[in-house]
Amino acid sequence: MFQVWVRAALASAIVLLVMAACGGKEPSQRQAFIAFLQTRVLDVTGTRVPELTPEEKAKFGPYANDYAIITQFHAGMNANVTRPNNELAKISALRTVGEIVEQRKQIADAKAQMAKLSAALDAEQRKADAVHEKLKHPEDVKPVFDAAYAKLVTVPAEAYRAVFPAIDKMFGSSLKVSDYVQTHRNLIDVDGTTLRVADPATKKELGALLDQLTADSEKVNAAQRAMQEVVHGE
């Protein structure tokens, strides 16, 4: 009977020691994580996402896994949204009517890609939001982490969403210009950067299409500047 009691007491002591050890680490891990989010994320301009060093991962304990929600979102967005969008930017940089006519297919393909990019962004954010909503943080961690999550996930995602419709509309205007020129080839002379239109009615109609394209291009530039302000804080 004595041996059974001793074994039970030892088992209880071991459990208490393990719990005490875990409890002893958690407050320091929590405070280190809060300090990291405040000084490396919230107190700096822009939405740069610092990568955790092995030392920081060890210092933050399980909170490092929570931060991984943010880094994984950006990894997915860079692969599935940012890089493809940078390729489309080459098409959106077309400047002359001649280039727009010659690269009509590329413009049409780029316009079709816009819906895919928007869907990819939505998917990445839904995935991150689903994990974020399940987190059960202590009261002092929650407001800081939620603020960091909003800054590094929600805000840049919304900034990207503001750019996509503007680019899509600009591509649509470019296609209208290209199609109009092709349809009126006998009345429009395109020679490099030079555009000659003798017929007054055709000149007026084409001018209206070009004015719309210019306006749509300016909206794209404005949306991209706003996005850069979010990303770089400039």
Contacts in CASP RR format, 6 or more apart in sequence:
PFRMAT RR
TARGET T0000
AUTHOR 0000-0000-0000
METHOD contacts of the structure
MODEL  1
MFQVWVRAALASAIVLLVMAACGGKEPSQRQAFIAFLQTRVLDVTGTRVP
ELTPEEKAKFGPYANDYAIITQFHAGMNANVTRPNNELAKISALRTVGEI
VEQRKQIADAKAQMAKLSAALDAEQRKADAVHEKLKHPEDVKPVFDAAYA
KLVTVPAEAYRAVFPAIDKMFGSSLKVSDYVQTHRNLIDVDGTTLRVADP
ATKKELGALLDQLTADSEKVNAAQRAMQEVVHGE
25 61 0 8 1.000
28 59 0 8 1.000
29 59 0 8 1.000
29 60 0 8 1.000
29 61 0 8 1.000
29 62 0 8 1.000
29 63 0 8 1.000
30 63 0 8 1.000
30 138 0 8 1.000
30 140 0 8 1.000
30 141 0 8 1.000
32 56 0 8 1.000
32 59 0 8 1.000
32 60 0 8 1.000
33 60 0 8 1.000
33 63 0 8 1.000
33 64 0 8 1.000
33 66 0 8 1.000
33 67 0 8 1.000
33 141 0 8 1.000
34 140 0 8 1.000
34 141 0 8 1.000
34 144 0 8 1.000
36 56 0 8 1.000
36 60 0 8 1.000
37 67 0 8 1.000
37 144 0 8 1.000
37 145 0 8 1.000
37 147 0 8 1.000
37 148 0 8 1.000
38 144 0 8 1.000
40 50 0 8 1.000
41 50 0 8 1.000
41 148 0 8 1.000
41 151 0 8 1.000
41 152 0 8 1.000
42 144 0 8 1.000
42 147 0 8 1.000
42 148 0 8 1.000
42 151 0 8 1.000
45 232 0 8 1.000
45 233 0 8 1.000
45 234 0 8 1.000
46 230 0 8 1.000
46 231 0 8 1.000
46 232 0 8 1.000
46 233 0 8 1.000
47 151 0 8 1.000
47 152 0 8 1.000
47 155 0 8 1.000
47 156 0 8 1.000
47 230 0 8 1.000
47 231 0 8 1.000
47 233 0 8 1.000
49 70 0 8 1.000
49 71 0 8 1.000
49 74 0 8 1.000
49 152 0 8 1.000
51 71 0 8 1.000
52 60 0 8 1.000
52 64 0 8 1.000
52 67 0 8 1.000
52 71 0 8 1.000
56 64 0 8 1.000
57 64 0 8 1.000
60 67 0 8 1.000
63 141 0 8 1.000
66 135 0 8 1.000
66 137 0 8 1.000
66 145 0 8 1.000
69 128 0 8 1.000
69 131 0 8 1.000
69 132 0 8 1.000
69 149 0 8 1.000
70 128 0 8 1.000
70 148 0 8 1.000
70 149 0 8 1.000
70 152 0 8 1.000
70 153 0 8 1.000
72 128 0 8 1.000
73 124 0 8 1.000
73 125 0 8 1.000
73 127 0 8 1.000
73 128 0 8 1.000
73 152 0 8 1.000
73 153 0 8 1.000
74 152 0 8 1.000
76 124 0 8 1.000
77 121 0 8 1.000
77 124 0 8 1.000
77 156 0 8 1.000
77 157 0 8 1.000
77 160 0 8 1.000
80 117 0 8 1.000
80 120 0 8 1.000
80 121 0 8 1.000
80 123 0 8 1.000
80 124 0 8 1.000
81 117 0 8 1.000
81 120 0 8 1.000
81 121 0 8 1.000
81 124 0 8 1.000
81 160 0 8 1.000
84 113 0 8 1.000
84 116 0 8 1.000
84 117 0 8 1.000
84 120 0 8 1.000
85 117 0 8 1.000
85 160 0 8 1.000
88 110 0 8 1.000
88 113 0 8 1.000
88 114 0 8 1.000
88 117 0 8 1.000
88 167 0 8 1.000
91 103 0 8 1.000
91 106 0 8 1.000
91 107 0 8 1.000
91 110 0 8 1.000
91 171 0 8 1.000
92 110 0 8 1.000
92 167 0 8 1.000
92 170 0 8 1.000
92 171 0 8 1.000
92 220 0 8 1.000
94 100 0 8 1.000
94 103 0 8 1.000
94 107 0 8 1.000
94 174 0 8 1.000
96 192 0 8 1.000
96 193 0 8 1.000
97 177 0 8 1.000
97 181 0 8 1.000
97 190 0 8 1.000
97 195 0 8 1.000
97 210 0 8 1.000
98 181 0 8 1.000
98 190 0 8 1.000
98 192 0 8 1.000
100 107 0 8 1.000
100 174 0 8 1.000
100 177 0 8 1.000
100 178 0 8 1.000
100 181 0 8 1.000
101 177 0 8 1.000
101 178 0 8 1.000
101 181 0 8 1.000
101 182 0 8 1.000
101 190 0 8 1.000
104 175 0 8 1.000
104 178 0 8 1.000
104 179 0 8 1.000
104 182 0 8 1.000
107 171 0 8 1.000
107 172 0 8 1.000
107 174 0 8 1.000
107 175 0 8 1.000
107 178 0 8 1.000
108 171 0 8 1.000
108 175 0 8 1.000
110 171 0 8 1.000
111 168 0 8 1.000
111 171 0 8 1.000
111 172 0 8 1.000
111 175 0 8 1.000
114 164 0 8 1.000
114 167 0 8 1.000
114 168 0 8 1.000
114 171 0 8 1.000
115 168 0 8 1.000
117 164 0 8 1.000
118 161 0 8 1.000
118 164 0 8 1.000
121 157 0 8 1.000
121 160 0 8 1.000
121 161 0 8 1.000
121 164 0 8 1.000
124 157 0 8 1.000
125 153 0 8 1.000
125 154 0 8 1.000
125 157 0 8 1.000
128 153 0 8 1.000
129 153 0 8 1.000
132 149 0 8 1.000
132 153 0 8 1.000
135 145 0 8 1.000
137 145 0 8 1.000
155 230 0 8 1.000
156 227 0 8 1.000
156 230 0 8 1.000
156 231 0 8 1.000
159 226 0 8 1.000
159 227 0 8 1.000
159 230 0 8 1.000
159 231 0 8 1.000
160 227 0 8 1.000
162 223 0 8 1.000
162 226 0 8 1.000
162 227 0 8 1.000
163 220 0 8 1.000
163 223 0 8 1.000
163 224 0 8 1.000
163 227 0 8 1.000
166 216 0 8 1.000
166 219 0 8 1.000
166 220 0 8 1.000
166 222 0 8 1.000
166 223 0 8 1.000
167 220 0 8 1.000
167 223 0 8 1.000
169 216 0 8 1.000
169 219 0 8 1.000
170 213 0 8 1.000
170 216 0 8 1.000
170 217 0 8 1.000
170 219 0 8 1.000
170 220 0 8 1.000
172 216 0 8 1.000
173 209 0 8 1.000
173 212 0 8 1.000
173 213 0 8 1.000
173 216 0 8 1.000
174 213 0 8 1.000
176 209 0 8 1.000
176 212 0 8 1.000
176 213 0 8 1.000
177 206 0 8 1.000
177 209 0 8 1.000
177 210 0 8 1.000
177 213 0 8 1.000
180 205 0 8 1.000
180 206 0 8 1.000
180 209 0 8 1.000
181 188 0 8 1.000
181 190 0 8 1.000
181 206 0 8 1.000
184 202 0 8 1.000
184 206 0 8 1.000
187 197 0 8 1.000
187 198 0 8 1.000
187 199 0 8 1.000
187 202 0 8 1.000
188 195 0 8 1.000
188 196 0 8 1.000
188 197 0 8 1.000
188 202 0 8 1.000
188 206 0 8 1.000
189 195 0 8 1.000
189 196 0 8 1.000
189 197 0 8 1.000
197 203 0 8 1.000
197 206 0 8 1.000
228 234 0 8 1.000
END
